[in-house]
Amino acid sequence: MAFTLQIANAPRIETARLLLRLPQASDFDRYAELMTDPVAAQHIGGGMSRADAWRKFLQMPGAWMLQGFGMFSVIDRHSGLWIGQAGPWQPEGWPGTEIGYSFHPDAWGRGYATE
């Protein structure tokens, strides 16, 4: 069974190349590839098992439900491929909201983070 997070008036952001939308279960395989790669995810707690990546993946839908914001899934509009995540994030105990991003290694070097 697939689950799609439904939030009334959920934001969607579109650029010429990208779609930023709420996370969906179908994003997980690519997310897991990123998070299990020790180099690609070295600054975001990566290099973890797929099972640990699943638990971490569930944080963003939970943040959207409880805080009303969280990181977006970043989708390549041409291919429909999940290429990363970006957006606001406020971990417990953190002094404020930060903007973060992480991209799958095959999306590196294309200027997505600045777009």
All heavy atoms as an XYZ file, in Angstrom:
906
protein
N       0.844     -1.166      0.000
C       0.000      0.000      0.000
C       0.894      1.235      0.000
O       1.824      1.341      0.786
C      -0.895     -0.007      1.247
C      -1.653      1.288      1.406
S      -2.982      1.334      2.630
C      -2.231      0.874      4.125
N       0.625      2.165     -0.890
C       1.384      3.416     -0.956
C       0.603      4.509     -0.241
O      -0.621      4.562     -0.300
C       1.629      3.806     -2.397
N       1.340      5.339      0.437
C       0.736      6.447      1.177
C       1.285      7.742      0.620
O       2.482      7.874      0.413
C       1.075      6.342      2.668
C       0.617      7.524      3.467
C      -0.714      7.668      3.813
C       1.513      8.493      3.864
C      -1.139      8.753      4.548
C       1.095      9.592      4.599
C      -0.234      9.713      4.946
N       0.407      8.687      0.360
C       0.815     10.017     -0.065
C       0.339     10.998      0.980
O      -0.844     11.025      1.324
C       0.217     10.365     -1.441
O       0.653      9.391     -2.385
C       0.654     11.743     -1.887
N       1.263     11.785      1.503
C       0.943     12.773      2.516
C      -0.011     13.806      1.939
O       0.248     14.374      0.884
C       2.242     13.444      2.985
C       2.146     14.459      4.114
C       1.597     13.809      5.378
C       3.529     15.022      4.389
N      -1.121     14.029      2.600
C      -2.110     15.003      2.156
C      -2.244     16.096      3.207
O      -2.637     15.830      4.331
C      -3.474     14.330      1.946
C      -3.472     13.219      0.914
C      -3.242     13.729     -0.485
O      -3.717     14.787     -0.869
N      -2.482     12.972     -1.250
N      -1.883     17.287      2.833
C      -2.043     18.448      3.703
C      -2.795     19.496      2.900
O      -2.401     19.807      1.770
C      -0.683     19.002      4.178
C       0.032     17.960      5.050
C      -0.852     20.308      4.930
C       1.407     18.381      5.512
N      -3.869     20.017      3.468
C      -4.641     21.045      2.766
C      -3.728     22.206      2.400
O      -2.925     22.662      3.212
C      -5.793     21.517      3.645
N      -3.845     22.656      1.179
C      -3.062     23.792      0.679
C      -1.555     23.569      0.798
O      -0.798     24.507      1.045
C      -3.455     25.080      1.399
C      -4.916     25.399      1.219
O      -5.443     25.301      0.114
N      -5.590     25.761      2.290
N      -1.125     22.330      0.649
C       0.305     22.016      0.722
C       1.043     22.773     -0.383
O       0.598     22.807     -1.525
C       0.533     20.520      0.572
N       2.161     23.385     -0.027
C       2.892     24.140     -1.044
C       3.574     23.228     -2.054
O       4.014     22.130     -1.727
C       3.935     24.913     -0.229
C       4.092     24.140      1.032
C       2.777     23.463      1.287
N       3.617     23.691     -3.284
C       4.378     23.088     -4.373
C       5.131     24.233     -5.022
O       4.549     25.273     -5.312
C       3.469     22.452     -5.423
C       2.832     21.167     -5.004
C       1.812     20.680     -6.036
N       2.337     20.524     -7.368
C       2.741     19.360     -7.907
N       2.671     18.263     -7.184
N       3.197     19.290     -9.125
N       6.391     24.023     -5.233
C       7.217     25.050     -5.856
C       7.768     24.469     -7.147
O       8.303     23.362     -7.154
C       8.371     25.480     -4.925
C       7.805     26.036     -3.614
C       9.282     26.482     -5.612
C       8.856     26.253     -2.541
N       7.625     25.211     -8.237
C       8.131     24.756     -9.519
C       9.104     25.771    -10.078
O       8.874     26.972    -10.001
C       6.984     24.533    -10.503
C       6.067     23.394    -10.078
C       5.042     23.031    -11.132
O       5.370     23.088    -12.336
O       3.920     22.696    -10.738
N      10.199     25.265    -10.590
C      11.156     26.074    -11.331
C      11.198     25.486    -12.746
O      10.483     24.532    -13.048
C      12.559     26.043    -10.696
O      13.137     24.744    -10.891
C      12.501     26.380     -9.207
N      12.046     26.043    -13.576
C      12.151     25.524    -14.938
C      12.540     24.052    -14.951
O      12.070     23.286    -15.795
C      13.163     26.347    -15.728
N      13.366     23.627    -13.989
C      13.856     22.247    -13.981
C      13.316     21.383    -12.860
O      13.397     20.157    -12.931
C      15.383     22.242    -13.874
C      16.086     22.940    -15.001
C      17.585     22.790    -14.915
N      18.124     23.385    -13.680
C      19.349     23.162    -13.225
N      20.167     22.355    -13.889
N      19.772     23.741    -12.128
N      12.816     21.992    -11.809
C      12.515     21.244    -10.585
C      11.083     21.402    -10.119
O      10.440     22.430    -10.342
C      13.439     21.717     -9.456
C      14.930     21.637     -9.714
C      15.689     22.257     -8.559
C      15.359     20.198     -9.940
N      10.624     20.399     -9.400
C       9.385     20.441     -8.639
C       9.741     20.142     -7.197
O      10.412     19.140     -6.922
C       8.388     19.389     -9.154
C       7.192     19.090     -8.252
C       6.303     20.317     -8.109
C       6.416     17.904     -8.787
N       9.334     21.006     -6.284
C       9.491     20.762     -4.850
C       8.105     20.473     -4.308
O       7.189     21.290     -4.454
C      10.102     21.969     -4.145
C      11.621     22.124     -4.280
C      12.008     22.499     -5.699
C      12.130     23.152     -3.301
N       7.958     19.296     -3.714
C       6.657     18.865     -3.187
C       6.866     18.095     -1.906
O       7.990     17.768     -1.529
C       5.925     18.013     -4.224
C       6.706     16.772     -4.609
C       5.792     15.660     -5.062
N       6.480     14.540     -5.632
C       7.161     13.618     -4.941
N       7.273     13.695     -3.636
N       7.741     12.601     -5.557
N       5.771     17.772     -1.235
C       5.850     16.980     -0.011
C       6.434     15.601     -0.317
O       6.255     15.060     -1.409
C       4.462     16.818      0.596
C       3.759     18.097      1.042
C       2.404     17.763      1.642
C       4.586     18.879      2.009
N       7.123     15.015      0.660
C       7.673     13.668      0.468
C       6.569     12.636      0.247
O       5.474     12.742      0.789
C       8.395     13.388      1.790
C       8.605     14.713      2.423
C       7.483     15.580      1.964
N       6.890     11.626     -0.557
C       5.993     10.505     -0.818
C       6.769      9.203     -0.609
O       7.989      9.164     -0.782
C       5.466     10.552     -2.250
C       4.628     11.758     -2.539
C       4.173     11.813     -3.996
O       4.435     10.914     -4.781
N       3.490     12.887     -4.344
N       6.059      8.152     -0.274
C       6.702      6.850     -0.046
C       7.518      6.416     -1.254
O       8.567      5.781     -1.109
C       5.653      5.799      0.311
N       7.082      6.776     -2.446
C       7.803      6.384     -3.657
C       9.175      7.055     -3.769
O      10.004      6.639     -4.580
C       6.968      6.707     -4.900
O       6.685      8.097     -4.963
N       9.454      8.046     -2.947
C      10.754      8.719     -2.934
C      11.817      7.908     -2.183
O      13.010      8.192     -2.298
C      10.661     10.088     -2.251
C       9.678     11.034     -2.898
O       9.375     10.869     -4.096
O       9.208     11.959     -2.198
N      11.387      6.933     -1.417
C      12.309      6.302     -0.475
C      13.502      5.593     -1.108
O      14.612      5.694     -0.584
C      11.590      5.346      0.479
C      12.560      4.645      1.385
C      13.249      5.356      2.356
C      12.834      3.295      1.237
C      14.176      4.736      3.187
C      13.761      2.663      2.052
C      14.431      3.394      3.025
N      13.325      4.853     -2.178
C      14.462      4.103     -2.728
C      15.640      5.020     -3.056
O      16.783      4.727     -2.702
C      14.059      3.306     -3.962
C      13.271      2.056     -3.621
O      13.419      1.554     -2.484
O      12.506      1.589     -4.478
N      15.370      6.135     -3.698
C      16.447      7.073     -4.035
C      17.000      7.736     -2.770
O      18.201      7.960     -2.647
C      15.943      8.118     -5.023
C      15.527      7.552     -6.353
C      16.613      7.522     -7.366
N      17.108      8.864     -7.630
C      18.219      9.125     -8.253
N      18.985      8.143     -8.697
N      18.616     10.353     -8.468
N      16.119      8.058     -1.831
C      16.565      8.623     -0.553
C      17.514      7.639      0.138
O      18.570      8.030      0.638
C      15.351      8.922      0.332
C      15.703      9.436      1.696
C      15.898     10.795      1.916
C      15.837      8.569      2.769
C      16.222     11.265      3.181
C      16.163      9.030      4.037
C      16.349     10.387      4.234
O      16.668     10.855      5.484
N      17.145      6.373      0.147
C      17.986      5.354      0.792
C      19.344      5.257      0.102
O      20.365      5.092      0.775
C      17.282      4.000      0.790
N      19.384      5.367     -1.214
C      20.668      5.357     -1.919
C      21.547      6.504     -1.432
O      22.747      6.325     -1.225
C      20.453      5.479     -3.430
C      19.857      4.248     -4.064
C      19.535      4.432     -5.535
O      19.940      5.467     -6.136
O      18.869      3.551     -6.100
N      20.964      7.673     -1.257
C      21.715      8.826     -0.748
C      22.192      8.577      0.676
O      23.378      8.741      0.987
C      20.847     10.087     -0.799
C      21.354     11.308     -0.031
C      22.660     11.824     -0.618
C      20.302     12.397     -0.019
N      21.304      8.160      1.547
C      21.621      8.055      2.970
C      22.520      6.871      3.312
O      23.168      6.876      4.348
C      20.344      8.004      3.801
C      19.538      9.285      3.733
S      20.484     10.773      4.180
C      20.749     10.482      5.921
N      22.565      5.868      2.481
C      23.459      4.735      2.739
C      24.845      4.953      2.141
O      25.751      4.151      2.388
C      22.861      3.411      2.226
O      22.624      3.507      0.820
C      21.555      3.074      2.942
N      25.023      6.027      1.402
C      26.323      6.358      0.798
C      27.126      7.177      1.807
O      26.754      8.308      2.133
C      26.094      7.156     -0.478
C      27.376      7.479     -1.225
O      28.376      7.872     -0.581
O      27.371      7.370     -2.453
N      28.229      6.637      2.331
C      28.967      7.352      3.383
C      29.587      8.666      2.930
O      29.753      9.579      3.735
C      30.038      6.354      3.819
C      30.136      5.366      2.723
C      28.817      5.347      2.017
N      29.891      8.804      1.659
C      30.455     10.061      1.159
C      29.347     11.080      0.889
O      29.414     12.231      1.336
C      31.298      9.822     -0.114
C      31.774     11.135     -0.715
C      32.483      8.913      0.199
N      28.315     10.662      0.201
C      27.237     11.576     -0.179
C      26.511     12.148      1.034
O      26.057     13.286      1.013
C      26.238     10.865     -1.083
N      26.408     11.373      2.090
C      25.628     11.799      3.255
C      26.493     12.027      4.494
O      25.996     12.018      5.610
C      24.554     10.759      3.542
N      27.773     12.287      4.299
C      28.675     12.402      5.444
C      28.320     13.549      6.389
O      28.612     13.465      7.579
C      30.124     12.534      4.971
C      30.436     13.794      4.207
C      31.863     13.830      3.714
O      32.754     13.308      4.372
N      32.074     14.414      2.559
N      27.683     14.620      5.902
C      27.378     15.760      6.762
C      25.934     15.763      7.258
O      25.521     16.716      7.936
C      27.678     17.066      6.024
C      29.126     17.169      5.621
N      30.145     17.296      6.534
C      29.708     17.134      4.402
C      31.298     17.347      5.898
N      31.063     17.244      4.598
N      25.183     14.728      6.927
C      23.776     14.680      7.340
C      23.438     13.358      8.028
O      22.292     12.923      8.015
C      22.827     14.938      6.158
C      23.098     13.958      5.000
C      22.935     16.380      5.671
C      22.061     14.011      3.892
N      24.436     12.738      8.628
C      24.199     11.514      9.386
C      24.125     10.259      8.550
O      23.597      9.250      8.997
N      24.637     10.308      7.336
C      24.511      9.187      6.420
C      25.518      8.092      6.655
O      26.213      8.056      7.659
N      25.595      7.217      5.670
C      26.395      6.017      5.806
C      25.686      5.008      6.682
O      26.298      4.197      7.363
N      24.379      5.050      6.677
C      23.571      4.211      7.562
C      22.987      3.030      6.795
O      23.091      2.974      5.572
C      22.449      5.049      8.184
C      21.520      5.691      7.177
S      20.231      6.756      7.906
C      21.182      7.993      8.705
N      22.357      2.138      7.524
C      21.680      1.012      6.890
C      20.393      1.491      6.227
O      19.885      2.578      6.520
C      21.332     -0.050      7.938
O      20.310      0.432      8.797
N      19.867      0.670      5.337
C      18.590      1.004      4.691
C      17.472      1.112      5.737
O      16.625      1.996      5.648
C      18.265     -0.054      3.630
C      17.062      0.292      2.796
C      16.882     -0.706      1.658
N      15.572     -0.586      1.066
C      15.262      0.205      0.057
N      16.177      0.964     -0.497
N      14.030      0.247     -0.420
N      17.489      0.240      6.733
C      16.465      0.299      7.787
C      16.558      1.621      8.560
O      15.534      2.240      8.866
C      16.611     -0.888      8.737
N      17.779      2.061      8.871
C      17.939      3.348      9.550
C      17.543      4.500      8.630
O      16.976      5.501      9.078
C      19.378      3.528     10.031
C      19.703      2.651     11.230
O      18.771      2.190     11.923
O      20.913      2.423     11.469
N      17.826      4.359      7.338
C      17.420      5.390      6.379
C      15.896      5.514      6.344
O      15.366      6.621      6.239
C      17.967      5.069      4.992
N      15.193      4.393      6.459
C      13.721      4.441      6.480
C      13.229      5.251      7.678
O      12.365      6.097      7.562
C      13.147      3.035      6.503
C      11.648      2.994      6.646
C      10.953      2.536      7.719
C      10.679      3.437      5.691
N       9.597      2.666      7.491
C       9.405      3.219      6.257
C      10.761      3.999      4.421
C       8.220      3.538      5.589
C       9.582      4.320      3.750
C       8.336      4.084      4.338
N      13.810      4.992      8.839
C      13.389      5.729     10.033
C      13.670      7.227      9.866
O      12.850      8.060     10.237
C      14.075      5.160     11.276
C      13.482      3.818     11.700
C      14.061      3.315     13.005
N      15.341      2.658     12.849
C      15.510      1.427     12.388
N      14.475      0.711     12.029
N      16.716      0.899     12.302
N      14.804      7.572      9.307
C      15.133      8.978      9.089
C      14.221      9.593      8.021
O      13.810     10.749      8.141
C      16.603      9.132      8.701
C      17.057     10.571      8.640
C      18.564     10.664      8.688
C      19.059     12.083      8.635
N      18.750     12.876      9.802
N      13.899      8.837      6.996
C      13.007      9.307      5.932
C      11.656      9.748      6.505
O      11.065     10.723      6.046
C      12.809      8.186      4.904
C      11.877      8.526      3.786
C      12.272      9.355      2.743
C      10.595      8.002      3.754
C      11.411      9.662      1.702
C       9.728      8.295      2.719
C      10.129      9.130      1.688
N      11.187      9.031      7.520
C       9.882      9.335      8.105
C       9.864     10.651      8.889
O       8.785     11.159      9.212
C       9.438      8.179      9.005
C       9.182      6.865      8.267
C       8.852      5.763      9.266
C       8.098      7.007      7.231
N      11.019     11.219      9.169
C      11.064     12.489      9.908
C      10.377     13.617      9.150
O       9.690     14.431      9.757
C      12.501     12.908     10.204
C      13.182     12.078     11.239
C      14.627     12.507     11.438
O      15.235     13.139     10.594
N      15.178     12.151     12.581
N      10.609     13.729      7.852
C      10.073     14.875      7.125
C       8.559     14.844      7.000
O       7.916     15.854      7.273
C      10.743     15.031      5.758
C      12.113     15.644      5.828
S      12.182     17.186      6.795
C      13.421     16.735      7.998
N       7.929     13.722      6.629
C       6.463     13.729      6.659
C       5.928     14.051      8.063
O       4.940     14.769      8.210
C       6.080     12.310      6.223
C       7.241     11.860      5.400
C       8.449     12.482      6.059
N       6.615     13.549      9.093
C       6.212     13.863     10.468
C       6.357     15.336     10.774
O       5.494     15.938     11.422
N       7.441     15.951     10.311
C       7.633     17.388     10.522
C       6.523     18.184      9.840
O       5.983     19.133     10.415
C       9.004     17.821      9.994
N       6.177     17.795      8.612
C       5.085     18.489      7.915
C       3.778     18.377      8.698
O       3.050     19.363      8.825
C       4.907     17.918      6.504
C       5.846     18.506      5.507
C       6.980     17.939      5.003
C       5.744     19.790      4.898
N       7.582     18.796      4.119
C       6.848     19.937      4.031
C       4.823     20.837      4.993
C       7.051     21.086      3.265
C       5.031     21.974      4.227
C       6.138     22.089      3.383
N       3.498     17.197      9.231
C       2.233     17.001      9.954
C       2.206     17.748     11.281
O       1.193     18.338     11.650
C       1.989     15.510     10.196
C       1.728     14.710      8.936
S       0.261     15.251      8.017
C      -1.029     14.817      9.159
N       3.307     17.744     12.024
C       3.311     18.319     13.360
C       3.708     19.789     13.403
O       3.233     20.540     14.255
C       4.245     17.514     14.276
C       3.819     16.074     14.514
C       4.857     15.350     15.369
C       2.442     16.005     15.164
N       4.629     20.208     12.520
C       5.106     21.587     12.543
C       4.508     22.442     11.429
O       4.607     23.657     11.474
C       6.634     21.626     12.417
C       7.343     20.983     13.588
C       8.855     20.943     13.375
O       9.330     20.477     12.349
N       9.595     21.447     14.347
N       3.963     21.784     10.411
C       3.413     22.525      9.283
C       4.452     22.911      8.245
O       4.152     23.627      7.298
N       5.666     22.419      8.396
C       6.730     22.650      7.426
C       7.766     21.550      7.562
O       7.813     20.839      8.554
C       7.388     24.028      7.608
C       8.110     24.195      8.920
C       9.462     23.891      9.027
C       7.450     24.650     10.054
C      10.137     24.040     10.237
C       8.111     24.815     11.253
C       9.463     24.497     11.354
N       8.581     21.436      6.579
C       9.649     20.448      6.553
C      10.329     20.520      5.210
O       9.978     21.343      4.365
N      11.295     19.665      5.008
C      11.982     19.656      3.728
C      11.073     19.101      2.647
O      10.258     18.213      2.890
C      13.264     18.835      3.812
C      14.339     19.510      4.613
S      15.913     18.747      4.257
C      16.915     19.604      5.460
N      11.232     19.642      1.463
C      10.526     19.185      0.280
C      11.324     18.076     -0.400
O      12.556     18.075     -0.346
C      10.403     20.322     -0.741
C       9.538     21.458     -0.318
C      10.067     22.535      0.382
C       8.195     21.489     -0.657
C       9.274     23.609      0.747
C       7.402     22.555     -0.296
C       7.938     23.617      0.410
N      10.646     17.192     -1.067
C      11.307     16.309     -2.014
C      11.558     17.138     -3.266
O      10.689     17.887     -3.720
C      10.420     15.116     -2.364
O      10.460     14.164     -1.330
N      12.758     17.002     -3.820
C      13.126     17.729     -5.032
C      13.086     16.737     -6.194
O      13.777     15.720     -6.169
C      14.524     18.365     -4.912
C      14.873     19.133     -6.178
C      14.597     19.277     -3.684
N      12.260     17.044     -7.175
C      12.005     16.149     -8.296
C      12.474     16.811     -9.586
O      12.173     17.992     -9.822
C      10.489     15.833     -8.408
C       9.908     15.358     -7.067
C      10.209     14.857     -9.539
C      10.536     14.124     -6.488
N      13.190     16.072    -10.407
C      13.559     16.556    -11.730
C      12.293     16.546    -12.586
O      11.690     15.494    -12.787
C      14.627     15.641    -12.332
C      15.035     16.054    -13.729
O      14.201     15.927    -14.662
O      16.185     16.482    -13.901
N      11.879     17.714    -13.068
C      10.618     17.804    -13.818
C      10.662     17.036    -15.126
O       9.631     16.526    -15.575
C      10.263     19.266    -14.074
C       9.797     19.968    -12.810
C       9.382     21.378    -13.058
N       8.252     21.418    -13.969
C       7.797     22.527    -14.538
N       8.379     23.687    -14.300
N       6.776     22.489    -15.358
N      11.814     16.941    -15.744
C      11.912     16.250    -17.033
C      11.760     14.734    -16.866
O      10.997     14.100    -17.592
C      13.235     16.586    -17.722
C      13.456     15.828    -18.995
N      12.758     16.113    -20.148
C      14.266     14.789    -19.288
C      13.132     15.276    -21.087
N      14.057     14.467    -20.599
N      12.477     14.171    -15.900
C      12.487     12.709    -15.735
C      11.500     12.203    -14.687
O      11.174     11.029    -14.667
C      13.887     12.240    -15.353
O      14.225     12.702    -14.051
N      11.070     13.073    -13.771
C      10.226     12.648    -12.656
C      11.008     11.992    -11.535
O      10.429     11.489    -10.573
N      12.323     12.004    -11.620
C      13.202     11.324    -10.669
C      13.412     12.162     -9.408
O      13.654     13.371     -9.483
C      14.550     11.073    -11.357
C      15.513     10.095    -10.720
C      14.917      8.696    -10.678
C      16.811     10.085    -11.520
N      13.340     11.497     -8.239
C      13.695     12.147     -6.970
C      15.199     12.384     -7.007
O      15.981     11.458     -7.205
C      13.323     11.241     -5.794
C      13.556     11.836     -4.439
C      12.631     12.474     -3.673
C      14.761     11.813     -3.661
N      13.193     12.861     -2.485
C      14.507     12.471     -2.443
C      16.035     11.316     -3.880
C      15.460     12.633     -1.460
C      16.999     11.482     -2.888
C      16.700     12.139     -1.695
N      15.598     13.652     -6.813
C      17.032     13.958     -6.846
C      17.555     14.482     -5.521
O      18.765     14.640     -5.361
C      17.382     14.933     -7.987
C      16.617     16.245     -7.850
C      17.144     14.277     -9.334
C      17.090     17.321     -8.814
N      16.662     14.762     -4.569
C      17.142     15.233     -3.283
C      16.030     15.802     -2.431
O      14.842     15.618     -2.707
N      16.460     16.516     -1.402
C      15.518     17.195     -0.520
C      16.091     18.555     -0.160
O      17.308     18.732     -0.116
C      15.229     16.372      0.733
C      16.420     16.142      1.626
C      16.051     15.332      2.862
O      14.947     14.817      2.993
N      16.988     15.233      3.784
N      15.199     19.511      0.080
C      15.634     20.855      0.425
C      14.492     21.567      1.134
O      13.323     21.305      0.874
C      16.023     21.634     -0.834
N      14.857     22.465      2.036
C      13.829     23.261      2.683
C      14.097     23.491      4.152
O      15.181     23.198      4.660
N      13.083     23.997      4.843
C      13.236     24.319      6.260
C      13.192     23.080      7.139
O      12.522     22.103      6.837
C      12.037     25.227      6.548
C      11.001     24.790      5.564
C      11.750     24.363      4.339
N      13.925     23.160      8.239
C      14.025     22.034      9.159
C      14.366     22.599     10.523
O      15.232     23.462     10.644
C      15.092     21.083      8.641
C      15.526     19.955      9.533
C      16.810     19.661      9.873
C      14.723     18.968     10.165
N      16.845     18.542     10.669
C      15.561     18.100     10.870
C      13.347     18.735     10.212
C      15.090     17.022     11.611
C      12.882     17.663     10.946
C      13.744     16.818     11.630
N      13.667     22.159     11.550
C      13.957     22.612     12.905
C      14.006     21.417     13.842
O      13.009     21.018     14.429
C      12.906     23.615     13.394
C      13.283     24.218     14.721
C      12.373     25.352     15.129
O      11.334     25.576     14.526
N      12.749     26.060     16.165
N      15.200     20.843     14.020
C      15.329     19.721     14.940
C      15.030     20.142     16.381
O      15.207     21.310     16.741
C      16.808     19.312     14.804
C      17.281     19.936     13.544
C      16.455     21.155     13.343
N      14.616     19.205     17.177
C      14.327     19.476     18.592
C      15.570     20.037     19.261
O      16.682     19.557     19.074
C      13.905     18.168     19.280
C      13.261     18.353     20.627
C      14.227     18.682     21.753
O      15.321     18.097     21.802
O      13.889     19.542     22.574
N      15.365     21.116     20.020
C      16.457     21.725     20.763
C      17.295     22.698     19.954
O      18.149     23.381     20.511
N      17.071     22.762     18.650
C      17.821     23.673     17.799
C      17.308     25.091     18.023
O      16.114     25.296     18.212
C      17.632     23.256     16.343
C      18.686     23.759     15.417
C      18.534     24.760     14.518
C      20.020     23.301     15.284
N      19.694     24.955     13.823
C      20.641     24.059     14.287
C      20.771     22.318     15.924
C      21.957     23.877     13.897
C      22.075     22.136     15.532
C      22.660     22.918     14.537
N      18.174     26.106     18.031
C      17.738     27.462     18.372
C      16.839     28.135     17.338
O      16.228     29.163     17.629
C      19.050     28.234     18.515
C      20.048     27.462     17.729
C      19.618     26.021     17.815
N      16.722     27.591     16.161
C      15.858     28.192     15.148
C      15.718     27.275     13.950
O      16.252     26.173     13.925
N      14.990     27.748     12.976
C      14.781     26.984     11.760
C      15.975     27.189     10.835
O      16.469     28.298     10.683
C      13.491     27.450     11.063
O      12.407     27.294     11.976
C      13.204     26.630      9.820
N      16.444     26.122     10.240
C      17.527     26.225      9.267
C      17.019     25.763      7.912
O      15.987     25.104      7.808
C      18.739     25.401      9.689
C      18.517     23.916      9.694
C      19.774     23.139     10.063
O      20.462     23.526     11.013
O      20.056     22.139      9.384
N      17.728     26.138      6.881
C      17.433     25.662      5.534
C      18.524     24.657      5.178
O      19.707     24.952      5.268
C      17.426     26.813      4.507
C      16.392     27.878      4.889
C      17.173     26.276      3.101
C      14.962     27.397      4.894
N      18.101     23.481      4.824
C      19.053     22.433      4.498
C      18.773     21.847      3.124
O      17.716     22.085      2.535
N      19.724     21.097      2.637
C      19.543     20.388      1.380
C      20.503     19.211      1.327
O      21.547     19.213      1.970
C      19.752     21.297      0.166
C      21.148     21.850      0.051
C      22.135     21.175     -0.655
C      21.476     23.064      0.655
C      23.424     21.688     -0.749
C      22.763     23.580      0.565
C      23.727     22.887     -0.146
O      24.992     23.388     -0.227
N      20.132     18.216      0.578
C      20.999     17.091      0.261
C      20.521     16.535     -1.071
O      19.321     16.476     -1.337
C      20.963     16.022      1.359
O      19.649     15.584      1.598
N      21.486     16.159     -1.889
C      21.162     15.675     -3.221
C      21.830     14.339     -3.493
O      22.944     14.081     -3.042
C      21.576     16.697     -4.289
C      20.686     17.901     -4.308
C      21.010     19.043     -3.594
C      19.494     17.880     -5.013
C      20.176     20.136     -3.582
C      18.647     18.977     -5.006
C      18.984     20.103     -4.293
N      21.128     13.515     -4.233
C      21.647     12.231     -4.681
C      22.916     12.499     -5.485
O      22.969     13.480     -6.238
C      20.579     11.541     -5.537
C      20.859     10.117     -5.819
N      21.779      9.736     -6.780
C      20.355      8.979     -5.287
C      21.806      8.413     -6.833
N      20.955      7.924     -5.931
N      23.940     11.666     -5.355
C      25.197     11.916     -6.068
C      25.049     12.116     -7.579
O      25.795     12.891     -8.169
C      26.042     10.679     -5.765
C      25.500     10.150     -4.490
C      24.039     10.488     -4.494
N      24.073     11.469     -8.210
C      23.954     11.654     -9.659
C      23.339     13.000    -10.037
O      23.244     13.340    -11.211
C      23.241     10.479    -10.335
C      21.786     10.309     -9.937
O      21.168     11.235     -9.377
O      21.242      9.212    -10.195
N      22.961     13.789     -9.025
C      22.440     15.136     -9.286
C      23.472     16.223     -8.962
O      23.196     17.403     -9.153
C      21.172     15.361     -8.452
N      24.622     15.833     -8.470
C      25.648     16.812     -8.107
C      26.174     17.567     -9.329
O      26.223     17.035    -10.436
C      26.811     16.127     -7.428
C      26.504     15.561     -6.070
C      25.328     15.624     -5.388
C      27.387     14.807     -5.243
N      25.418     14.962     -4.185
C      26.685     14.446     -4.067
C      28.707     14.394     -5.384
C      27.257     13.720     -3.052
C      29.280     13.668     -4.349
C      28.566     13.327     -3.201
N      26.575     18.811     -9.071
C      27.235     19.609    -10.101
C      26.315     20.219    -11.136
O      26.784     20.703    -12.160
N      25.024     20.247    -10.883
C      24.068     20.775    -11.852
C      23.408     22.079    -11.393
O      22.474     22.557    -12.033
C      23.008     19.726    -12.161
C      23.641     18.483    -12.772
C      22.630     17.464    -13.134
N      23.316     16.240    -13.542
C      22.686     15.193    -14.009
N      21.395     15.200    -14.131
N      23.392     14.129    -14.349
N      23.839     22.612    -10.241
C      23.312     23.880     -9.764
C      21.951     23.805     -9.092
O      21.310     24.826     -8.883
N      21.510     22.615     -8.712
C      20.197     22.478     -8.099
C      20.088     23.187     -6.743
O      19.057     23.753     -6.418
C      19.809     21.013     -7.933
C      19.595     20.270     -9.232
C      20.150     19.014     -9.416
C      18.843     20.809    -10.264
C      19.953     18.306    -10.592
C      18.642     20.120    -11.440
C      19.198     18.867    -11.608
O      19.002     18.187    -12.762
N      21.124     23.139     -5.941
C      21.072     23.739     -4.595
C      20.839     25.246     -4.668
O      20.166     25.808     -3.809
C      22.340     23.429     -3.824
N      21.367     25.896     -5.665
C      21.174     27.351     -5.783
C      19.895     27.713     -6.521
O      19.439     28.840     -6.445
C      22.384     28.005     -6.490
O      22.544     27.417     -7.784
C      23.646     27.825     -5.674
N      19.311     26.755     -7.220
C      18.061     27.016     -7.930
C      16.918     27.110     -6.949
O      16.015     27.864     -7.080
C      17.796     25.917     -8.958
C      16.618     26.221     -9.861
C      16.470     25.239    -11.005
O      17.510     24.778    -11.545
O      15.342     24.941    -11.363
